[in-house]
């Protein structure tokens, strides 16, 4: 297995509560379940696990990392 595959397999995922906290911050604490952040950039996204998770809370997400993997 490559380093990237091992990282993806063994790195813990972030809980939805973290993304809900970010969403509440973005919308100044007034959020309904249908509101989504229009755009997010996940810088230093690694294998993109958080990038994918952000798609539940954002309309558009771009992940950027220096590693080509």
Secondary structure, 3 states (H helix, E strand, C coil): CCHHHHHHHHCCCCCHHHHHHHHHHHCCCCCCCCCCEEEEEEECCCCCHHHHHHCCCEEEEEEECCCCC
